[in-house]
């Protein structure tokens, strides 16, 4: 699994906490061998199901798919810390699944005569 992210647009000015309407954010690319066992697993189990790491409630507060005002547990000993009332931080604007041919298909394509 290979992931690469980058930001776009200008940084939010110092002291500004509300959306000022300027187009900015993060974009990332994922390249993997198996969509279901890699990207979809990370999305479903790590970011949107807190039982993966032993919690009982919550989704990832930054990248999880929650509708705002969420609760998130941070594992800690002897007691976990529970954060409540977290507002939505990330808004997904779009996404695409693009499939690339495997090495076998690339070799086959390369062996074809024009």
Biopython code that builds the backbone (N, CA, C, O; Angstrom):
import numpy as np
from Bio.PDB.StructureBuilder import StructureBuilder

atoms = [
    (1, "UNK", "N", (0.849, -1.164, 0.000)),
    (1, "UNK", "CA", (0.000, 0.000, 0.000)),
    (1, "UNK", "C", (0.896, 1.228, 0.000)),
    (1, "UNK", "O", (1.753, 1.378, 0.871)),
    (2, "UNK", "N", (0.699, 2.098, -0.969)),
    (2, "UNK", "CA", (1.450, 3.352, -1.060)),
    (2, "UNK", "C", (0.445, 4.495, -0.973)),
    (2, "UNK", "O", (-0.550, 4.511, -1.698)),
    (3, "UNK", "N", (0.708, 5.444, -0.089)),
    (3, "UNK", "CA", (-0.171, 6.611, 0.047)),
    (3, "UNK", "C", (0.682, 7.868, -0.052)),
    (3, "UNK", "O", (1.815, 7.893, 0.428)),
    (4, "UNK", "N", (0.151, 8.888, -0.662)),
    (4, "UNK", "CA", (0.847, 10.166, -0.741)),
    (4, "UNK", "C", (-0.186, 11.275, -0.694)),
    (4, "UNK", "O", (-1.164, 11.259, -1.442)),
    (5, "UNK", "N", (0.033, 12.231, 0.183)),
    (5, "UNK", "CA", (-0.888, 13.353, 0.302)),
    (5, "UNK", "C", (-0.182, 14.675, 0.059)),
    (5, "UNK", "O", (1.037, 14.779, 0.193)),
    (6, "UNK", "N", (-0.956, 15.673, -0.296)),
    (6, "UNK", "CA", (-0.420, 17.021, -0.486)),
    (6, "UNK", "C", (-1.533, 18.029, -0.214)),
    (6, "UNK", "O", (-2.716, 17.701, -0.311)),
    (7, "UNK", "N", (-1.161, 19.215, 0.115)),
    (7, "UNK", "CA", (-2.157, 20.266, 0.354)),
    (7, "UNK", "C", (-2.301, 21.126, -0.893)),
    (7, "UNK", "O", (-1.406, 21.173, -1.738)),
    (8, "UNK", "N", (-3.436, 21.804, -0.996)),
    (8, "UNK", "CA", (-3.643, 22.753, -2.081)),
    (8, "UNK", "C", (-4.300, 24.000, -1.518)),
    (8, "UNK", "O", (-4.979, 23.939, -0.493)),
    (9, "UNK", "N", (-4.103, 25.119, -2.176)),
    (9, "UNK", "CA", (-4.658, 26.390, -1.744)),
    (9, "UNK", "C", (-3.800, 27.054, -0.687)),
    (9, "UNK", "O", (-2.869, 26.441, -0.165)),
    (10, "UNK", "N", (-4.108, 28.306, -0.364)),
    (10, "UNK", "CA", (-3.319, 29.038, 0.625)),
    (10, "UNK", "C", (-3.615, 28.557, 2.047)),
    (10, "UNK", "O", (-4.696, 28.033, 2.319)),
    (11, "UNK", "N", (-2.657, 28.735, 2.940)),
    (11, "UNK", "CA", (-2.874, 28.396, 4.346)),
    (11, "UNK", "C", (-3.945, 29.310, 4.932)),
    (11, "UNK", "O", (-4.117, 30.448, 4.494)),
    (12, "UNK", "N", (-4.656, 28.800, 5.921)),
    (12, "UNK", "CA", (-5.642, 29.608, 6.637)),
    (12, "UNK", "C", (-4.889, 30.672, 7.419)),
    (12, "UNK", "O", (-3.947, 30.342, 8.139)),
    (13, "UNK", "N", (-5.275, 31.939, 7.302)),
    (13, "UNK", "CA", (-4.558, 33.007, 8.010)),
    (13, "UNK", "C", (-4.539, 32.787, 9.526)),
    (13, "UNK", "O", (-5.470, 32.215, 10.093)),
    (14, "UNK", "N", (-3.486, 33.243, 10.158)),
    (14, "UNK", "CA", (-3.312, 33.128, 11.607)),
    (14, "UNK", "C", (-4.508, 33.741, 12.340)),
    (14, "UNK", "O", (-4.941, 34.850, 12.027)),
    (15, "UNK", "N", (-5.030, 33.004, 13.313)),
    (15, "UNK", "CA", (-6.132, 33.494, 14.138)),
    (15, "UNK", "C", (-7.514, 33.258, 13.554)),
    (15, "UNK", "O", (-8.507, 33.482, 14.246)),
    (16, "UNK", "N", (-7.615, 32.816, 12.313)),
    (16, "UNK", "CA", (-8.909, 32.545, 11.682)),
    (16, "UNK", "C", (-9.285, 31.093, 11.963)),
    (16, "UNK", "O", (-8.511, 30.182, 11.668)),
    (17, "UNK", "N", (-10.459, 30.877, 12.525)),
    (17, "UNK", "CA", (-10.900, 29.526, 12.848)),
    (17, "UNK", "C", (-12.100, 29.086, 12.019)),
    (17, "UNK", "O", (-12.419, 27.897, 11.979)),
    (18, "UNK", "N", (-12.758, 30.010, 11.370)),
    (18, "UNK", "CA", (-13.938, 29.689, 10.577)),
    (18, "UNK", "C", (-13.575, 29.632, 9.095)),
    (18, "UNK", "O", (-12.586, 30.225, 8.666)),
    (19, "UNK", "N", (-14.385, 28.912, 8.320)),
    (19, "UNK", "CA", (-14.184, 28.806, 6.878)),
    (19, "UNK", "C", (-14.357, 30.184, 6.239)),
    (19, "UNK", "O", (-15.388, 30.832, 6.420)),
    (20, "UNK", "N", (-13.346, 30.625, 5.494)),
    (20, "UNK", "CA", (-13.423, 31.931, 4.842)),
    (20, "UNK", "C", (-13.822, 31.814, 3.372)),
    (20, "UNK", "O", (-13.790, 32.807, 2.645)),
    (21, "UNK", "N", (-14.193, 30.624, 2.929)),
    (21, "UNK", "CA", (-14.675, 30.429, 1.568)),
    (21, "UNK", "C", (-13.591, 30.212, 0.530)),
    (21, "UNK", "O", (-13.907, 29.970, -0.634)),
    (22, "UNK", "N", (-12.324, 30.289, 0.910)),
    (22, "UNK", "CA", (-11.235, 30.072, -0.034)),
    (22, "UNK", "C", (-11.036, 28.570, -0.225)),
    (22, "UNK", "O", (-11.069, 27.802, 0.737)),
    (23, "UNK", "N", (-10.829, 28.161, -1.474)),
    (23, "UNK", "CA", (-10.656, 26.745, -1.787)),
    (23, "UNK", "C", (-9.286, 26.269, -1.335)),
    (23, "UNK", "O", (-8.265, 26.675, -1.890)),
    (24, "UNK", "N", (-9.266, 25.402, -0.319)),
    (24, "UNK", "CA", (-8.013, 24.834, 0.207)),
    (24, "UNK", "C", (-8.327, 23.496, 0.818)),
    (24, "UNK", "O", (-9.472, 23.208, 1.166)),
    (25, "UNK", "N", (-7.300, 22.675, 0.949)),
    (25, "UNK", "CA", (-7.523, 21.377, 1.574)),
    (25, "UNK", "C", (-6.384, 20.422, 1.338)),
    (25, "UNK", "O", (-5.251, 20.817, 1.064)),
    (26, "UNK", "N", (-6.716, 19.146, 1.453)),
    (26, "UNK", "CA", (-5.753, 18.068, 1.269)),
    (26, "UNK", "C", (-6.245, 17.136, 0.172)),
    (26, "UNK", "O", (-7.446, 16.913, 0.016)),
    (27, "UNK", "N", (-5.311, 16.605, -0.574)),
    (27, "UNK", "CA", (-5.613, 15.610, -1.583)),
    (27, "UNK", "C", (-4.652, 14.452, -1.365)),
    (27, "UNK", "O", (-3.483, 14.663, -1.040)),
    (28, "UNK", "N", (-5.140, 13.235, -1.542)),
    (28, "UNK", "CA", (-4.218, 12.125, -1.409)),
    (28, "UNK", "C", (-4.473, 11.084, -2.486)),
    (28, "UNK", "O", (-5.569, 10.972, -3.036)),
    (29, "UNK", "N", (-3.423, 10.331, -2.765)),
    (29, "UNK", "CA", (-3.461, 9.264, -3.750)),
    (29, "UNK", "C", (-3.056, 7.978, -3.048)),
    (29, "UNK", "O", (-2.123, 7.963, -2.245)),
    (30, "UNK", "N", (-3.754, 6.918, -3.352)),
    (30, "UNK", "CA", (-3.468, 5.606, -2.789)),
    (30, "UNK", "C", (-3.256, 4.634, -3.945)),
    (30, "UNK", "O", (-4.068, 4.576, -4.869)),
    (31, "UNK", "N", (-2.181, 3.881, -3.893)),
    (31, "UNK", "CA", (-1.939, 2.821, -4.871)),
    (31, "UNK", "C", (-1.756, 1.531, -4.084)),
    (31, "UNK", "O", (-0.900, 1.444, -3.204)),
    (32, "UNK", "N", (-2.553, 0.553, -4.404)),
    (32, "UNK", "CA", (-2.482, -0.710, -3.675)),
    (32, "UNK", "C", (-2.769, -1.885, -4.584)),
    (32, "UNK", "O", (-3.233, -1.720, -5.712)),
    (33, "UNK", "N", (-2.491, -3.058, -4.084)),
    (33, "UNK", "CA", (-2.711, -4.277, -4.848)),
    (33, "UNK", "C", (-4.140, -4.792, -4.716)),
    (33, "UNK", "O", (-4.652, -5.433, -5.634)),
    (34, "UNK", "N", (-4.787, -4.520, -3.588)),
    (34, "UNK", "CA", (-6.135, -5.036, -3.361)),
    (34, "UNK", "C", (-6.958, -3.975, -2.640)),
    (34, "UNK", "O", (-6.740, -3.709, -1.458)),
    (35, "UNK", "N", (-7.895, -3.375, -3.350)),
    (35, "UNK", "CA", (-8.695, -2.280, -2.811)),
    (35, "UNK", "C", (-9.426, -2.668, -1.531)),
    (35, "UNK", "O", (-9.419, -1.906, -0.565)),
    (36, "UNK", "N", (-10.045, -3.821, -1.511)),
    (36, "UNK", "CA", (-10.834, -4.248, -0.354)),
    (36, "UNK", "C", (-9.995, -4.550, 0.875)),
    (36, "UNK", "O", (-10.384, -4.207, 1.991)),
    (37, "UNK", "N", (-8.849, -5.187, 0.683)),
    (37, "UNK", "CA", (-8.018, -5.569, 1.823)),
    (37, "UNK", "C", (-7.132, -4.437, 2.313)),
    (37, "UNK", "O", (-6.563, -4.531, 3.401)),
    (38, "UNK", "N", (-7.005, -3.384, 1.548)),
    (38, "UNK", "CA", (-6.117, -2.297, 1.953)),
    (38, "UNK", "C", (-6.923, -1.023, 2.227)),
    (38, "UNK", "O", (-7.250, -0.748, 3.381)),
    (39, "UNK", "N", (-7.245, -0.254, 1.207)),
    (39, "UNK", "CA", (-7.906, 1.042, 1.415)),
    (39, "UNK", "C", (-9.250, 0.897, 2.130)),
    (39, "UNK", "O", (-9.497, 1.582, 3.123)),
    (40, "UNK", "N", (-10.112, 0.020, 1.639)),
    (40, "UNK", "CA", (-11.432, -0.131, 2.247)),
    (40, "UNK", "C", (-11.328, -0.637, 3.685)),
    (40, "UNK", "O", (-12.123, -0.241, 4.537)),
    (41, "UNK", "N", (-10.363, -1.500, 3.960)),
    (41, "UNK", "CA", (-10.154, -1.995, 5.322)),
    (41, "UNK", "C", (-9.752, -0.861, 6.249)),
    (41, "UNK", "O", (-10.304, -0.729, 7.341)),
    (42, "UNK", "N", (-8.802, -0.047, 5.827)),
    (42, "UNK", "CA", (-8.352, 1.082, 6.652)),
    (42, "UNK", "C", (-9.514, 2.035, 6.923)),
    (42, "UNK", "O", (-9.695, 2.490, 8.052)),
    (43, "UNK", "N", (-10.301, 2.338, 5.888)),
    (43, "UNK", "CA", (-11.446, 3.230, 6.060)),
    (43, "UNK", "C", (-12.468, 2.654, 7.034)),
    (43, "UNK", "O", (-12.909, 3.341, 7.955)),
    (44, "UNK", "N", (-12.841, 1.404, 6.831)),
    (44, "UNK", "CA", (-13.909, 0.800, 7.634)),
    (44, "UNK", "C", (-13.455, 0.465, 9.046)),
    (44, "UNK", "O", (-14.171, 0.752, 10.005)),
    (45, "UNK", "N", (-12.281, -0.135, 9.193)),
    (45, "UNK", "CA", (-11.853, -0.648, 10.492)),
    (45, "UNK", "C", (-11.049, 0.346, 11.320)),
    (45, "UNK", "O", (-11.283, 0.471, 12.522)),
    (46, "UNK", "N", (-10.123, 1.042, 10.716)),
    (46, "UNK", "CA", (-9.266, 1.933, 11.492)),
    (46, "UNK", "C", (-9.905, 3.297, 11.718)),
    (46, "UNK", "O", (-9.767, 3.873, 12.797)),
    (47, "UNK", "N", (-10.602, 3.819, 10.713)),
    (47, "UNK", "CA", (-11.100, 5.186, 10.830)),
    (47, "UNK", "C", (-12.556, 5.286, 11.254)),
    (47, "UNK", "O", (-12.968, 6.305, 11.809)),
    (48, "UNK", "N", (-13.334, 4.254, 11.004)),
    (48, "UNK", "CA", (-14.764, 4.355, 11.278)),
    (48, "UNK", "C", (-15.304, 3.293, 12.226)),
    (48, "UNK", "O", (-16.519, 3.138, 12.352)),
    (49, "UNK", "N", (-14.423, 2.564, 12.891)),
    (49, "UNK", "CA", (-14.864, 1.564, 13.863)),
    (49, "UNK", "C", (-13.854, 1.496, 14.994)),
    (49, "UNK", "O", (-12.811, 0.856, 14.868)),
    (50, "UNK", "N", (-14.164, 2.151, 16.089)),
    (50, "UNK", "CA", (-13.204, 2.263, 17.198)),
    (50, "UNK", "C", (-12.967, 0.943, 17.925)),
    (50, "UNK", "O", (-12.039, 0.852, 18.728)),
    (51, "UNK", "N", (-13.778, -0.080, 17.666)),
    (51, "UNK", "CA", (-13.529, -1.361, 18.314)),
    (51, "UNK", "C", (-12.233, -1.991, 17.824)),
    (51, "UNK", "O", (-11.709, -2.908, 18.457)),
    (52, "UNK", "N", (-11.712, -1.503, 16.697)),
    (52, "UNK", "CA", (-10.455, -2.017, 16.162)),
    (52, "UNK", "C", (-9.323, -1.866, 17.172)),
    (52, "UNK", "O", (-8.465, -2.743, 17.274)),
    (53, "UNK", "N", (-9.313, -0.758, 17.924)),
    (53, "UNK", "CA", (-8.241, -0.546, 18.902)),
    (53, "UNK", "C", (-8.735, -0.660, 20.340)),
    (53, "UNK", "O", (-8.106, -0.133, 21.258)),
    (54, "UNK", "N", (-9.858, -1.343, 20.538)),
    (54, "UNK", "CA", (-10.319, -1.638, 21.879)),
    (54, "UNK", "C", (-11.249, -0.629, 22.508)),
    (54, "UNK", "O", (-11.519, -0.713, 23.706)),
    (55, "UNK", "N", (-11.746, 0.314, 21.749)),
    (55, "UNK", "CA", (-12.678, 1.302, 22.283)),
    (55, "UNK", "C", (-14.105, 0.796, 22.103)),
    (55, "UNK", "O", (-14.343, -0.224, 21.455)),
    (56, "UNK", "N", (-15.033, 1.518, 22.680)),
    (56, "UNK", "CA", (-16.429, 1.121, 22.567)),
    (56, "UNK", "C", (-17.271, 2.127, 21.797)),
    (56, "UNK", "O", (-18.408, 1.831, 21.430)),
    (57, "UNK", "N", (-16.725, 3.311, 21.550)),
    (57, "UNK", "CA", (-17.508, 4.350, 20.904)),
    (57, "UNK", "C", (-16.606, 5.231, 20.057)),
    (57, "UNK", "O", (-15.442, 5.448, 20.396)),
    (58, "UNK", "N", (-17.144, 5.739, 18.954)),
    (58, "UNK", "CA", (-16.460, 6.773, 18.202)),
    (58, "UNK", "C", (-15.842, 6.354, 16.891)),
    (58, "UNK", "O", (-15.618, 5.174, 16.623)),
    (59, "UNK", "N", (-15.574, 7.364, 16.085)),
    (59, "UNK", "CA", (-14.872, 7.240, 14.818)),
    (59, "UNK", "C", (-13.693, 8.204, 14.884)),
    (59, "UNK", "O", (-13.665, 9.102, 15.724)),
    (60, "UNK", "N", (-12.737, 8.018, 14.009)),
    (60, "UNK", "CA", (-11.582, 8.902, 13.992)),
    (60, "UNK", "C", (-12.058, 10.356, 13.929)),
    (60, "UNK", "O", (-12.810, 10.711, 13.021)),
    (61, "UNK", "N", (-11.636, 11.207, 14.876)),
    (61, "UNK", "CA", (-12.166, 12.566, 14.933)),
    (61, "UNK", "C", (-11.726, 13.449, 13.776)),
    (61, "UNK", "O", (-12.376, 14.459, 13.503)),
    (62, "UNK", "N", (-10.653, 13.107, 13.092)),
    (62, "UNK", "CA", (-10.186, 13.938, 11.986)),
    (62, "UNK", "C", (-10.712, 13.423, 10.654)),
    (62, "UNK", "O", (-11.295, 14.187, 9.886)),
    (63, "UNK", "N", (-10.517, 12.152, 10.371)),
    (63, "UNK", "CA", (-10.852, 11.639, 9.047)),
    (63, "UNK", "C", (-12.028, 10.666, 9.028)),
    (63, "UNK", "O", (-12.406, 10.194, 7.956)),
    (64, "UNK", "N", (-12.608, 10.358, 10.164)),
    (64, "UNK", "CA", (-13.743, 9.451, 10.199)),
    (64, "UNK", "C", (-14.989, 10.075, 9.604)),
    (64, "UNK", "O", (-15.123, 11.298, 9.556)),
    (65, "UNK", "N", (-15.897, 9.230, 9.153)),
    (65, "UNK", "CA", (-17.131, 9.693, 8.507)),
    (65, "UNK", "C", (-18.213, 9.912, 9.547)),
    (65, "UNK", "O", (-19.137, 9.105, 9.657)),
    (66, "UNK", "N", (-18.114, 10.988, 10.312)),
    (66, "UNK", "CA", (-19.167, 11.297, 11.282)),
    (66, "UNK", "C", (-19.868, 12.575, 10.871)),
    (66, "UNK", "O", (-19.351, 13.351, 10.068)),
    (67, "UNK", "N", (-21.038, 12.786, 11.421)),
    (67, "UNK", "CA", (-21.847, 13.929, 11.014)),
    (67, "UNK", "C", (-21.748, 15.097, 11.996)),
    (67, "UNK", "O", (-22.676, 15.898, 12.105)),
    (68, "UNK", "N", (-20.648, 15.193, 12.693)),
    (68, "UNK", "CA", (-20.453, 16.284, 13.647)),
    (68, "UNK", "C", (-20.923, 15.891, 15.031)),
    (68, "UNK", "O", (-21.690, 14.942, 15.189)),
    (69, "UNK", "N", (-20.463, 16.622, 16.033)),
    (69, "UNK", "CA", (-20.815, 16.370, 17.427)),
    (69, "UNK", "C", (-20.570, 14.915, 17.818)),
    (69, "UNK", "O", (-21.437, 14.273, 18.411)),
    (70, "UNK", "N", (-19.403, 14.403, 17.491)),
    (70, "UNK", "CA", (-19.102, 13.007, 17.779)),
    (70, "UNK", "C", (-18.380, 12.834, 19.109)),
    (70, "UNK", "O", (-17.950, 13.804, 19.734)),
    (71, "UNK", "N", (-18.258, 11.598, 19.520)),
    (71, "UNK", "CA", (-17.528, 11.211, 20.725)),
    (71, "UNK", "C", (-16.387, 10.304, 20.299)),
    (71, "UNK", "O", (-16.544, 9.481, 19.397)),
    (72, "UNK", "N", (-15.235, 10.453, 20.949)),
    (72, "UNK", "CA", (-14.066, 9.654, 20.591)),
    (72, "UNK", "C", (-13.309, 9.302, 21.851)),
    (72, "UNK", "O", (-13.066, 10.161, 22.699)),
    (73, "UNK", "N", (-12.929, 8.021, 21.978)),
    (73, "UNK", "CA", (-12.135, 7.554, 23.115)),
    (73, "UNK", "C", (-10.668, 7.465, 22.728)),
    (73, "UNK", "O", (-10.329, 6.948, 21.664)),
    (74, "UNK", "N", (-9.800, 7.971, 23.596)),
    (74, "UNK", "CA", (-8.361, 7.831, 23.432)),
    (74, "UNK", "C", (-7.901, 6.766, 24.412)),
    (74, "UNK", "O", (-8.038, 6.941, 25.623)),
    (75, "UNK", "N", (-7.348, 5.641, 23.898)),
    (75, "UNK", "CA", (-6.904, 4.585, 24.808)),
    (75, "UNK", "C", (-5.827, 5.101, 25.752)),
    (75, "UNK", "O", (-4.906, 5.795, 25.321)),
    (76, "UNK", "N", (-5.933, 4.776, 27.012)),
    (76, "UNK", "CA", (-4.970, 5.205, 28.025)),
    (76, "UNK", "C", (-5.119, 4.275, 29.222)),
    (76, "UNK", "O", (-6.171, 3.662, 29.405)),
    (77, "UNK", "N", (-4.097, 4.170, 30.020)),
    (77, "UNK", "CA", (-4.158, 3.348, 31.225)),
    (77, "UNK", "C", (-3.923, 4.215, 32.437)),
    (77, "UNK", "O", (-3.022, 5.052, 32.396)),
    (78, "UNK", "N", (-4.649, 4.076, 33.481)),
    (78, "UNK", "CA", (-5.620, 3.017, 33.746)),
    (78, "UNK", "C", (-6.989, 3.291, 33.129)),
    (78, "UNK", "O", (-7.784, 2.362, 32.981)),
    (79, "UNK", "N", (-7.287, 4.540, 32.764)),
    (79, "UNK", "CA", (-8.598, 4.859, 32.183)),
    (79, "UNK", "C", (-8.414, 5.569, 30.853)),
    (79, "UNK", "O", (-7.503, 6.380, 30.687)),
    (80, "UNK", "N", (-9.295, 5.251, 29.904)),
    (80, "UNK", "CA", (-9.245, 5.959, 28.625)),
    (80, "UNK", "C", (-9.806, 7.366, 28.795)),
    (80, "UNK", "O", (-10.555, 7.636, 29.734)),
    (81, "UNK", "N", (-9.443, 8.244, 27.897)),
    (81, "UNK", "CA", (-9.957, 9.615, 27.921)),
    (81, "UNK", "C", (-11.032, 9.730, 26.849)),
    (81, "UNK", "O", (-10.802, 9.341, 25.704)),
    (82, "UNK", "N", (-12.191, 10.254, 27.199)),
    (82, "UNK", "CA", (-13.302, 10.393, 26.264)),
    (82, "UNK", "C", (-13.474, 11.864, 25.895)),
    (82, "UNK", "O", (-13.647, 12.720, 26.762)),
    (83, "UNK", "N", (-13.425, 12.139, 24.603)),
    (83, "UNK", "CA", (-13.663, 13.478, 24.076)),
    (83, "UNK", "C", (-15.084, 13.517, 23.537)),
    (83, "UNK", "O", (-15.477, 12.654, 22.751)),
    (84, "UNK", "N", (-15.847, 14.501, 23.950)),
    (84, "UNK", "CA", (-17.243, 14.608, 23.513)),
    (84, "UNK", "C", (-17.453, 15.933, 22.783)),
    (84, "UNK", "O", (-16.744, 16.912, 23.017)),
    (85, "UNK", "N", (-18.428, 15.936, 21.910)),
    (85, "UNK", "CA", (-18.818, 17.167, 21.221)),
    (85, "UNK", "C", (-17.835, 17.624, 20.163)),
    (85, "UNK", "O", (-17.743, 18.818, 19.877)),
    (86, "UNK", "N", (-17.096, 16.688, 19.578)),
    (86, "UNK", "CA", (-16.149, 17.054, 18.524)),
    (86, "UNK", "C", (-16.919, 17.391, 17.251)),
    (86, "UNK", "O", (-17.723, 16.590, 16.774)),
    (87, "UNK", "N", (-16.674, 18.558, 16.714)),
    (87, "UNK", "CA", (-17.345, 18.928, 15.473)),
    (87, "UNK", "C", (-16.615, 18.311, 14.291)),
    (87, "UNK", "O", (-15.459, 17.904, 14.406)),
    (88, "UNK", "N", (-17.287, 18.246, 13.171)),
    (88, "UNK", "CA", (-16.691, 17.669, 11.963)),
    (88, "UNK", "C", (-15.508, 18.518, 11.529)),
    (88, "UNK", "O", (-15.599, 19.743, 11.451)),
    (89, "UNK", "N", (-14.401, 17.852, 11.248)),
    (89, "UNK", "CA", (-13.174, 18.543, 10.881)),
    (89, "UNK", "C", (-12.875, 18.417, 9.389)),
    (89, "UNK", "O", (-12.374, 19.358, 8.774)),
    (90, "UNK", "N", (-13.178, 17.272, 8.814)),
    (90, "UNK", "CA", (-12.880, 17.008, 7.409)),
    (90, "UNK", "C", (-14.178, 16.855, 6.634)),
    (90, "UNK", "O", (-15.096, 16.163, 7.074)),
    (91, "UNK", "N", (-14.250, 17.503, 5.480)),
    (91, "UNK", "CA", (-15.384, 17.353, 4.581)),
    (91, "UNK", "C", (-14.851, 16.772, 3.277)),
    (91, "UNK", "O", (-13.993, 17.372, 2.629)),
    (92, "UNK", "N", (-15.355, 15.612, 2.895)),
    (92, "UNK", "CA", (-14.923, 14.992, 1.649)),
    (92, "UNK", "C", (-15.638, 15.656, 0.489)),
    (92, "UNK", "O", (-16.867, 15.730, 0.468)),
    (93, "UNK", "N", (-14.874, 16.135, -0.469)),
    (93, "UNK", "CA", (-15.442, 16.829, -1.633)),
    (93, "UNK", "C", (-15.629, 15.902, -2.833)),
    (93, "UNK", "O", (-16.396, 16.213, -3.744)),
    (94, "UNK", "N", (-14.945, 14.786, -2.838)),
    (94, "UNK", "CA", (-15.080, 13.868, -3.965)),
    (94, "UNK", "C", (-14.064, 12.757, -3.869)),
    (94, "UNK", "O", (-13.218, 12.749, -2.975)),
    (95, "UNK", "N", (-14.149, 11.831, -4.781)),
    (95, "UNK", "CA", (-13.212, 10.726, -4.812)),
    (95, "UNK", "C", (-13.392, 9.914, -6.074)),
    (95, "UNK", "O", (-14.444, 9.958, -6.712)),
    (96, "UNK", "N", (-12.363, 9.177, -6.426)),
    (96, "UNK", "CA", (-12.412, 8.333, -7.599)),
    (96, "UNK", "C", (-11.636, 7.057, -7.333)),
    (96, "UNK", "O", (-10.650, 7.063, -6.596)),
    (97, "UNK", "N", (-12.074, 5.985, -7.923)),
    (97, "UNK", "CA", (-11.303, 4.756, -7.960)),
    (97, "UNK", "C", (-10.806, 4.600, -9.395)),
    (97, "UNK", "O", (-11.602, 4.517, -10.330)),
    (98, "UNK", "N", (-9.511, 4.563, -9.557)),
    (98, "UNK", "CA", (-8.906, 4.368, -10.873)),
    (98, "UNK", "C", (-8.088, 3.082, -10.818)),
    (98, "UNK", "O", (-7.296, 2.893, -9.895)),
    (99, "UNK", "N", (-8.267, 2.215, -11.775)),
    (99, "UNK", "CA", (-7.600, 0.930, -11.755)),
    (99, "UNK", "C", (-6.464, 0.904, -12.770)),
    (99, "UNK", "O", (-6.610, 1.376, -13.898)),
    (100, "UNK", "N", (-5.340, 0.349, -12.353)),
    (100, "UNK", "CA", (-4.170, 0.216, -13.202)),
    (100, "UNK", "C", (-3.978, -1.255, -13.544)),
    (100, "UNK", "O", (-4.284, -2.122, -12.725)),
    (101, "UNK", "N", (-3.479, -1.550, -14.740)),
    (101, "UNK", "CA", (-3.227, -2.953, -15.062)),
    (101, "UNK", "C", (-2.060, -3.494, -14.251)),
    (101, "UNK", "O", (-1.141, -2.754, -13.901)),
    (102, "UNK", "N", (-2.100, -4.792, -13.955)),
    (102, "UNK", "CA", (-1.015, -5.436, -13.232)),
    (102, "UNK", "C", (0.185, -5.670, -14.138)),
    (102, "UNK", "O", (0.121, -5.409, -15.339)),
    (103, "UNK", "N", (1.285, -6.165, -13.559)),
    (103, "UNK", "CA", (2.498, -6.406, -14.322)),
    (103, "UNK", "C", (2.268, -7.413, -15.447)),
    (103, "UNK", "O", (2.803, -7.249, -16.543)),
    (104, "UNK", "N", (1.486, -8.441, -15.186)),
    (104, "UNK", "CA", (1.210, -9.446, -16.213)),
    (104, "UNK", "C", (0.527, -8.807, -17.418)),
    (104, "UNK", "O", (0.886, -9.093, -18.560)),
    (105, "UNK", "N", (-0.456, -7.945, -17.168)),
    (105, "UNK", "CA", (-1.153, -7.263, -18.262)),
    (105, "UNK", "C", (-0.219, -6.293, -18.984)),
    (105, "UNK", "O", (-0.291, -6.174, -20.207)),
    (106, "UNK", "N", (0.642, -5.610, -18.266)),
    (106, "UNK", "CA", (1.587, -4.691, -18.899)),
    (106, "UNK", "C", (2.563, -5.455, -19.802)),
    (106, "UNK", "O", (2.873, -5.009, -20.906)),
    (107, "UNK", "N", (3.039, -6.597, -19.328)),
    (107, "UNK", "CA", (3.926, -7.421, -20.165)),
    (107, "UNK", "C", (3.186, -7.880, -21.423)),
    (107, "UNK", "O", (3.742, -7.834, -22.521)),
    (108, "UNK", "N", (1.937, -8.322, -21.266)),
    (108, "UNK", "CA", (1.143, -8.758, -22.408)),
    (108, "UNK", "C", (0.966, -7.617, -23.408)),
    (108, "UNK", "O", (1.135, -7.813, -24.611)),
    (109, "UNK", "N", (0.627, -6.424, -22.911)),
    (109, "UNK", "CA", (0.471, -5.269, -23.786)),
    (109, "UNK", "C", (1.773, -4.937, -24.507)),
    (109, "UNK", "O", (1.771, -4.594, -25.690)),
    (110, "UNK", "N", (2.892, -5.044, -23.776)),
    (110, "UNK", "CA", (4.189, -4.738, -24.365)),
    (110, "UNK", "C", (4.616, -5.733, -25.424)),
    (110, "UNK", "O", (5.411, -5.398, -26.302)),
    (111, "UNK", "N", (4.103, -6.948, -25.356)),
    (111, "UNK", "CA", (4.467, -7.984, -26.331)),
    (111, "UNK", "C", (3.617, -7.923, -27.604)),
    (111, "UNK", "O", (3.902, -8.638, -28.564)),
    (112, "UNK", "N", (2.585, -7.087, -27.626)),
    (112, "UNK", "CA", (1.713, -6.998, -28.797)),
    (112, "UNK", "C", (2.416, -6.297, -29.943)),
    (112, "UNK", "O", (3.162, -5.339, -29.739)),
    (113, "UNK", "N", (2.172, -6.782, -31.145)),
    (113, "UNK", "CA", (2.756, -6.152, -32.340)),
    (113, "UNK", "C", (1.773, -5.124, -32.870)),
    (113, "UNK", "O", (0.564, -5.357, -32.886)),
    (114, "UNK", "N", (2.290, -4.001, -33.298)),
    (114, "UNK", "CA", (1.452, -2.905, -33.784)),
    (114, "UNK", "C", (0.836, -3.190, -35.117)),
    (114, "UNK", "O", (0.105, -2.355, -35.650)),
]
sb = StructureBuilder()
sb.init_structure("model")
sb.init_model(0)
sb.init_chain("A")
sb.init_seg("    ")
for serial, (resi, resn, name, xyz) in enumerate(atoms, 1):
    if name == "N":
        sb.init_residue(resn, " ", resi, " ")
    sb.init_atom(name, np.array(xyz, "f"), 0.0, 1.0, " ", f" {name:<3s}", serial, name[0])
structure = sb.get_structure()
